[in-house]
Amino acid sequence: MPHPDANPCLATATRKASRRLTQLYDDMLEPCGLRSTQMAILVELDLMSEPPTVAELAAALVTDRSGLGHTLRPLERDGLIALLEGTQDRRRRNVVLTANGKAKLREAMPLWMKAQERFVTIFGELEAERLRATLLGIAEDERLAKIVGESE
């Protein structure tokens, strides 16, 4: 019987690693009441020069709109973000980081840094940077996006 770690599936290995990292960041962020998925949204909004539409934010986070919508609800409920009607198209909603959201982000950042430092200490600085670059390369590679109608 093959060893269970012998599974050659890259998606499985990535999901296992993702769950482990998510546990680390969620544990560190717990005192401020955020989860790593919520922190990622707040950081992404803070980095953007203009409030994105929900679709634009989903694209930036490499996720689908409906899944993002579920994650946005508690952030909106807690006043950390606001969903505002688009100025040119009222059907589109722009996601805005509120003053409370910016304050929560400032509160969470030292906790996030502790998680980051813990990972780098355990995994190694060079290895962590290589991993980050590789993962971002995968996330940004449009050739790996949904392929419809392509066969071998």
C-alpha positions in Angstrom: 0.0 0.0 0.0 1.5 3.4 -1.0 2.3 5.9 1.7 -0.6 8.4 2.1 1.8 11.3 1.4 2.6 9.8 -2.0 -0.5 11.4 -3.5 0.8 13.2 -6.5 -2.1 15.7 -6.7 -0.8 19.3 -6.6 -4.3 20.6 -5.7 -4.5 18.3 -2.7 -1.0 19.3 -1.5 -1.9 23.0 -2.0 -5.2 22.6 -0.1 -3.5 20.9 2.8 -0.8 23.6 3.0 -3.5 26.3 2.7 -5.5 24.8 5.6 -2.3 24.7 7.8 -1.5 28.3 7.0 -5.1 29.4 7.5 -5.0 27.7 11.0 -1.9 29.6 11.9 -3.2 33.0 10.8 -6.7 32.4 12.2 -5.3 31.5 15.6 -3.1 34.6 15.6 -5.9 36.9 14.5 -8.5 35.5 16.9 -8.0 38.3 19.6 -9.2 40.9 17.1 -12.1 38.9 15.9 -11.1 38.5 12.3 -10.4 35.4 10.2 -7.6 35.3 7.7 -10.2 35.4 4.8 -11.6 38.6 6.2 -8.1 40.1 6.8 -7.2 39.4 3.2 -10.3 41.4 2.0 -9.5 44.3 4.3 -5.9 44.4 3.2 -6.8 44.1 -0.5 -9.3 47.0 -0.1 -6.7 49.1 1.7 -4.2 48.6 -1.2 -6.6 49.6 -3.9 -6.7 53.2 -5.1 -10.4 53.2 -5.9 -13.2 51.2 -4.3 -13.7 48.1 -6.5 -16.9 46.5 -7.6 -17.7 43.1 -6.0 -16.6 41.5 -9.3 -13.3 43.4 -9.4 -12.6 42.5 -5.7 -13.4 38.8 -6.5 -11.0 38.9 -9.4 -8.2 40.5 -7.3 -8.7 37.8 -4.7 -9.0 35.0 -7.3 -12.3 33.9 -5.9 -15.9 33.7 -7.2 -18.4 36.5 -6.6 -20.9 34.3 -4.7 -18.3 33.0 -2.3 -17.0 36.5 -1.8 -20.5 37.7 -1.1 -20.8 35.3 1.9 -17.5 36.6 3.3 -18.5 40.2 2.8 -21.8 40.0 4.8 -20.3 39.8 8.3 -17.8 42.6 7.4 -20.7 44.8 6.3 -22.8 43.8 9.3 -19.9 44.8 11.6 -19.4 48.1 9.8 -15.9 47.3 8.5 -17.0 47.7 4.8 -19.8 49.3 3.0 -21.4 48.3 -0.2 -22.4 51.4 -2.2 -24.3 51.8 -5.4 -22.1 52.5 -8.4 -22.2 56.1 -9.6 -22.4 55.1 -13.3 -24.3 51.8 -13.0 -26.7 51.6 -10.0 -26.8 47.8 -10.4 -23.1 47.5 -9.5 -22.0 47.7 -6.0 -18.6 49.1 -4.9 -16.9 47.7 -1.8 -15.6 50.5 0.5 -13.3 50.1 3.5 -14.9 52.2 6.2 -13.1 54.1 9.0 -14.0 51.2 11.4 -12.5 48.8 8.8 -9.3 50.8 8.7 -9.2 50.8 12.5 -9.7 47.1 12.6 -7.0 46.6 10.0 -4.6 48.6 12.2 -5.6 46.5 15.2 -5.1 43.2 13.3 -1.8 44.1 11.6 0.5 43.3 14.5 -1.2 40.0 15.0 -0.9 39.2 11.3 2.8 40.1 11.5 3.3 37.6 14.4 1.8 34.9 12.2 4.0 35.9 9.3 7.1 36.0 11.5 6.3 32.6 13.0 5.9 31.0 9.5 9.2 32.6 8.3 11.0 31.5 11.4 9.9 27.9 11.0 10.0 27.6 7.2 13.0 29.9 6.5 13.2 33.4 5.1 14.5 32.4 1.6 12.1 29.5 1.4 9.2 31.6 2.5 9.9 34.3 -0.2 10.3 31.6 -2.8 7.1 30.0 -1.8 5.3 33.4 -1.9 6.6 34.1 -5.3 5.7 30.7 -6.6 2.2 30.9 -5.2 1.6 34.4 -6.6 2.9 33.2 -9.9 0.3 30.4 -9.9 -2.5 32.7 -8.7 -1.7 35.3 -11.5 -1.3 32.8 -14.4 -4.3 33.2 -16.6 -3.4 30.0 -18.4 -4.6 28.1 -15.3 -8.0 29.8 -15.2 -11.1 27.9 -16.0 -10.7 26.0 -19.3 -14.0 25.5 -21.1 -14.2 23.1 -24.0 -10.5 22.2 -24.1 -9.8 18.5 -24.5 -6.6 16.5 -24.7 
